[in-house]
């Protein structure tokens, strides 16, 4: 599988603190190895648009699509609680 950030996700990523960037990188590597990795808690977020949600930290999520052999990250946002 490949991994791509949309332009919006790239902007979101660049706004993260260095500590959160490191955590995000780790989570992205888990995604590439195994979408079912427990710390990702990946799940289908929007069935009709085929959007998935996964966890970066307690307060941060990323949303992505699976397009062929690519994970395409749409955005990185704070988790609304």
N, C-alpha and C positions, 0 to 999 in steps of 0.2 A: 504494500500500500504506500501511497504517497501522501504528503501533507501539504496543504496550501492555505495561506491566510488571505482572506479577501482584503481589499484596501481598507475597509472599515475595521476589520479585525486587527490589521497591522497597526493602525492608529491607536486602537484600544490597547494593544500589547505595549506599544511604545510609551503609553501613559502610566504603565504599571511601575511600581517601585522596583529597584533591582532585586529585592528579596522575592517579590511576587513574580517577577520575570523568571527567576530560577525555578520557582515552584511550578509555574506554567510550563516551562520547558520539560520538567520532569513528567508532568501529567500528559503532555503531548507525546512524549516518548512512550509512555504506557499505552496510549491510544494506538500508536503505530504497532506495538507488539501484541496488544490484546485488548480489544474494545470492552471486554468483560472484566478488566482489572478492577478489583473491589474499590480502590480509592477513587476511581472515575465516577462510579455510580451512573454510568451512561444509560440513558433511556430515551425512548421516542418522545419528543416533546410535542410535535404537531404532525399527526399522522397524514393529514391531507396534503401538507407541503413537504413531507419527508424530512423534517428537521429534528435533529437529535440534540439533547442537552447532556453536558458532562461537567463534572466538578473540578475546579482548580483548587479552591480552598472552601472553608465554611461559608464565606461571603462572596465568592466569585465563581461564575459559571461561564462556560463557552458553549455556543450553539453552532452546530455544523450539519452538513449534508454529506451523504456518501454518494459519490458520483463515480461509478465504475470502480477503479482501483485507487480512488483519491478521497481523502477526508478533506473537505472544503470548509474551513472555519468561517462562519459568517460574522460573528461578533463575540466580544468578551464583555460581560456586564456584571455588576453587583447583583447578588441574589436578593430579590425582594422577599422580605420576611414579614 
